[in-house]
Amino acid sequence: MTDHAYSPRTLWLKSFLALAALAIAFLPANATDTLDVMATVHQFVDSFNKGDVKTAIASCAAQTSIIDEFAPYAWNGTGACANWISDYDADAKKNGITDGMVKLGEPWHVDVMADHAYVVIPASYTFKEKGKAVKESKSVLTIVLGKGDGGWRITGWTWSKH
């Protein structure tokens, strides 16, 4: 009777499986995490585009940090997403801005490590200013997310216009 436990083929297969398991264990994210992270990003942007404030705010964690191109330029802490939306609306009204729409490109980075994610996406922002069409192209949206009991939530984001 031949002992197959130590045959070259068996040793090779066991080594391959051990290395594959090790490689999988050290992958920064699985496909599901990446899809879930991007679903939260799209939920926020799509909600903004539709004017759905409640759903946009639900995409954010309770504690959030935001940097954007209009004063006061930075929002931090509890309710930052709601405060940003309120200030965006006030700025838009003051400057005659309507029909604001964000369009995302293909992400440059979606890095997920355990319960933290970092996303960098090229974006454009179109709107009307006093009835005249305006487009900010080649902007960048950088988002940080955390995963909790309620799933992935935005903990910080910055808009960089170009």
N, C-alpha and C positions, 0 to 999 in steps of 0.2 A: 504494500500500500504506500502511495506517494503522499508526502506531506506538502500540501499546496500552500500552507501558511507562509512559507519562505521561498516560494518559487520567484524567479525574476519578474514574471508578469504580475504576480500578486503584490510584490513589494513596490513595483512601479505604480500600480493602481492605487495602493494605499497611500503612497507618497503624493501622488497627483491629487487625490481627494483631500488629504490633509492640507496641501498648499492651496487648493481651491477654497476650502473652508476658511483658511486664514486670510486669504485675499478678500473674500466676501465680508469677513468680520471687520476689516479695516476700510471698506468702502465708505466714503463720507456720507452717502445718502442712497436710499433705494429709489426706484422709479416712482413709487407711490408718494414718498415724501416730496419729491420734486413736483409732481403733479398737484399735490395738495397745497404746496407753497404758492405755486403759480395760480391756482384757483383763487386763493385769497387775494393775491395781487390784482387779478382780473376782476374779482368782485368789487374791490375798492374803485378801480378805474371805471368799470362799467356803471357802477352806481353813481359816481361823480358825473359821468356823461349823461345819465338819465335824470339827474337832479334828485336822486333817491338818497337823501341825507341819512336817513335811519340805517339803511343797509351799508352805506359807506362808513359810518361811524362804527357799526358792528364789526367791520373788518379790522379795527384798531384795538390794541390792548388798552387797558385802563390808563396805564402810564405810557405816554408816547412822546417822542421828540421829532419835530418837523422843522426843516429849513426850506424856505421858498423865496421867490423873487419879489414879493411885495411886503411892505411894512406890516407888522413889525419884524418880518423876516425869520423869526424863530418862535416856536411854540413848544412848551415843555410841560410834562407832568400830567396830572389827572385832567381828563377832558380836552387834551390838546387837539385831537381830531375835530371835535365839535367846535372848539374855539377857532381853529384854522378855517373851517367851513364858514363860520359866521363872519370872520374877517375877510375871507375871499369874496363872499356875497357883498359885503359893504364896499370893498375896493372895486368890485365889478360895477356896482351901482354908481359909485362916485366917478368912475372913468368911462362910463357908457359901454361897458363890456357885456356882450350877450353871446349866447350860443357856444360857450366854451366846451371844447371836445379834446380829449387826450387820446392819441393813437400810439399804441406800443409796437415796437419792432420785435425782432427775435432777441431774446435775452443774450447778453454777452457772458453773464455769469449767473449760475444758480448753484450756490454752494450751501449744502445742508450738512450740518454736523450735529448729531443727536437732536436736541430741541431748539437749535438756533439755525437761522438761514440768512443768507446775504444774496441779494439779487441786484444786478445791474442791467438796465434795459434802455436802449435808445428809444426816444419818444419824440413826438411832435404835439404841439398844442395849437389848435385853430380856434379862432373866435372872431367876433365882429366888434370893432371899436367904433362907436357912434355910427353904426351901419356899414362900415368899411371892413372888408375881409382882411384878416391878419393871420399869418402862420409863423409860429416859432418852430423851425425845424432843427434837427441835429441836437436836440436837448437830451439830457440823461436823467433818468429816474433811478435812484439808488434806494433800496428798501431793505430794512432789517426786520426779521420776524422772529417770534418766539412761539414755541408749541406748549400749550397747557391743556387743561381738561376740556376746554372748548375748541381745541384744534389750533391751527396756526393763526396768529394775530400779528398785525403790524406793530412793531415797537418803535420804529423810527423810519423816516424817509426824508430824502432831500431831492429837490428839483433843481437841476442846473441847466439854465438856458444857454444857448450857444449863439 
